[in-house]
C-alpha cells in the first residue's frame, strides 16, 4: 500500500513539475528543455543503482532503504524553503 501512495504522489509531482517550464519556455525551445529533464532523470539512475549497490554490499541488503529514506528527507528539508518561496512569488 505505501508504494502505491508514493507512486501516485510522484505522478502528481511529475505533472505539476512539468507545467511551469512549459509556460516559461518559448514553444520552439520546449523540446530541448524536456530533453534535458529526461537526460538528467534517466542519466542519474545508474549512479543511484551504483550507490545503492555499494551501500548494500557494505552494510547488508536492507541498508539501502533507510539510507534512501534519510536522503529523501534531507532533500525535502533542503528544498522546502525554496518551494515555499516559489509558491509565495506566484
N, C-alpha and C positions, 0 to 999 in steps of 0.2 A: 504493500500500500504506500509507504513513503516514497518509493521510487516513482510511482505513478504521479504523485503530487509534485515531486521535483521536476519530472518531465513536463508536466502541464505548466508549471511556473517558468521553466526555461523556454518553452514555446511562446508563451506570452511575452517574455523578455525579448526574444528574437524579433517578434512583430513590432514591439514598441521601440526597440533599439534601431530598427531599420528606417523608421518613418522620419525622424528629424534629419538625417543626412539626405534623404530623398527630397525634402523640402528645401534644404540649404544648398544643395549642389545643382549646378546647371544640368539640364537634361542630357546634354551631349557628354558630360563627364560622369554620369551616374554609373555606367558600366565599369569604368575604371575604379571608382570608389568601392563598388561592390566586390570587384575582383581583389582589391587589397584586403577587405574584410575576410573574404574566403581564403586568401593566401595565408594570412596570419592565423585564422582559425584552424585550418587543416594543417598548416605547416608546423604548428606548435604541438600537435597531437603526438608525434614521435618523441618529442622532448619530454612530455608528460609521461609517456609509457616508459621511457628510459629511467626517469626519476622514480616512478612507482616501482619499477623492477629493482632498482638499486636499494630502495627502502625495504622492499620485500626480501631481498637477498640478505640484507644486513640484519634486519630486525624480525623477520618472520612474515608469513603470508597475510596475517591480519593487520599488520602495522600500516600499510598504505591508507587504509580507510580513516583511522583517526587523524593521521598526518594530513590527508586531503581535507578533512573537515576543519581542522585548525587553520589550514592555509586559506580555505574559503571564508572562514570567519574573519581572519586578518584582512583579507581583500575587501570584505564588506565594511569593516571598520575604517579602512583607508578611503574607500570610495564614498561612504555615506556623506561626509561634509561636502564633497564636490557635487554629488547628486542633489542634495538639498539646496545648495546654492543655485544650481542649474534650474531646478523647479521654481525657485523664487523669482528668477530672472524672466521666466516665460510670461 
